[in-house]
Amino acid sequence: MTPAQAIAALDRQLAAHGQTLKVRRGTKDAVAAIASINGFVRGFKAEDIAPGSAISQKDSKVILSPTALVAWPAPLPKEGDWCEIDGQFRSIVAGTSIKLADVVVRIELQVKG
């Protein structure tokens, strides 16, 4: 599978089954950048929530496609940015880029709140 094929497959799944959310940079009142995009919002698996882990049961994993963030200012969404899910502001506490052949094909965020 090529990176373009992986991104296209994720884009199709997000279009068919994702939910609309907003990613924001800046404060809630002074937004520096905003993107309204489709994403998957899931809870973490029990094995991800180990004693002493930075992940709690109230945290969520948000999966995004790099396609939706083409115009987003560098770096990609990161700690300190915000994700608005179902009208609730949730802070991004960690972000990971999944790469295939050195191309970002998927973005996973850990959000709290």
N, C-alpha and C positions, 0 to 999 in steps of 0.2 A: 504494500500500500504506500502510495506517495503522500507527502504532506498535503498536497492539494486535495487528494481524495479523502484523507482523514478530516480535513476542515469541511469539505463539502458534505460528508456524512453527518458530522456534528451539526452543521447549519440546518440540514434537513430535519434532524430530530428536534432541534430547538424550535424550528418553525412549526412543527406538528404538535409537539408536546410540552414546550417550555412555557414559562409564564413571564409576563412583562415586569421588569424591574428597572430601577434607575441606579446608576453608579455615579457618585458625586466626588469631586475633589474640592477641598476647601471646607469652610465651616458650614453649618446648616443654613446660616443667614447670608453668608458671602461665598457663593459658589463660584469656583474658578473654572470648573469644567463639569459637564453633565452629559450622560448618555442614557437614553431610554432603549433598552435592549431586552431580548429574550434570554432566559437562563433557566437552569434547573436548580431548584432549592431543595436540599435533602438534609435530613439529620445525619449525624455521624453514627457509625456502627458501634456496637458495644465494645468490640476489641480496640477501637480507636480511642476510647475513653478509659485510660488506665489511671490508677491512683497516682496523684501527683502530676498528671498530664495537664497541659495548657488548654485542653479541650474539655468542655462540660456538656451536659445534656441539653443546655439551652442554646448551644452553638449550632450553626448550620454550615453546610458546605454549599457553595454556589459555583456552578459550572457555567462558564461563558466561552464563546467562540471569539477568536481574534478578529474575525471578519467584522463584528459589530464595533470593534474598538480601533478601527483603522485611523480615525481622526482624533483619537484620545491622546492627550499629551503624554510624553514619556515621563516616567516609566509607566508600565501597565498598572492597573489598580493595585494598591499596596496598603500596608499598615498605615492607618491614619486617614484613609479615604472612607467613604460611606457607601452603603448599599441600602436603597429604599425598597423594602419588600412589603407588599400589601399595605402601603401607607405608613409603615413603621421604619424609622431610621435605625440601621444596625451598623455598628462600626466594623470595619475590616481590620482584623488583627493579624492576618497572614495571607500571603498570596504565593501561588506556585504556578510557573509556566511549564506545561508539558511540551516537550520538543520531539520532533521526528526529523532526523537528518538536519539538525540544527535550525529547524523552522518551528516556531510556536504554533501548535495545533489545538491547544486547549488551555484554558486558564481556570484554576481552582482557587477559590477564596474561602477563608474561614471567617465567618461573621459572628458577632456577639450582639446581644441586646434584644 
